[in-house]
Amino acid sequence: MLRLAVNQLTTLAWEVDDEAIAYHKEGFRALGLWRPKLSQFGEERAAELFREVGISVSSLSWAGGFTGSNGWSFLDSLADARAAIKAAALVGAECLNVVSGPRSGHTDRHARRLISQALAILAPEAADAGVTLALQPMHPDFSRSWTFLHALDDTLETIANIDPPVKIAFDVYHLWNERRLLSRIPELAPHVALVQLCDAWRGHRGGRRMLGDGEIPLSAIVQAFDAAGYAGYYELTTWSRLLWRQDYCELLRECRARFDNLCRRPVPAALAGN
């Protein structure tokens, strides 16, 4: 059964209750939460709302910054991540998206040791709370503020020996230019907790775009994950200043229609073999 969600940054100006009701009305099974909006609305209030509406939570973003980029110590970042795990458990989020933080003057080896140490500490606590940690690699354009992890292989290496397992938050915006991506998806799928979808042009010109308004081979990517047995959520992350100016109800309907049209149609053989 299709598990389709919308990240609430898509409807930035709405309140959480407006989003939950509208997403459910438009046929989405879940919403992806952004911590500042959730905190402002109230975690317990949100959990009760989601139960009443009958909508699930695909993800909560973000925890991390373990390299000290935001002025916090390593212990401060651990404490914040523990608060995020507690919030994710309270609202029933399937995964908590985690970013490493930039290198921030550390050597590459030390930065990797910090994120590995943090994940090894937090993974058992998250598992006890029923939450999967999902490490999120990002395009190198985001290295100064978000993460030094940009490639799938580096991310897989980082989570390889952590028990309970940590998975990957796979955002096509950041990862679609990976070499041999489609042929690697059967290998990747068991390690992916969440697939986030939008469209974009090469070089990220113009930022995130509506599905079908860029160059990402969305049909081939989604169907490759389906064929590999991926059973997590597809979370639409189509936010941008341009889209924020649109009517949100129409935006949601367009997102759903484009997903159904682009990602549920046969893939040309030439793409499927890549």
Order of alpha helices (4+ residues) and beta strands (2+ residues): beta-alpha-beta-alpha-alpha-beta-alpha-beta-alpha-beta-alpha-beta-alpha-alpha-beta-alpha-beta-alpha-alpha-alpha
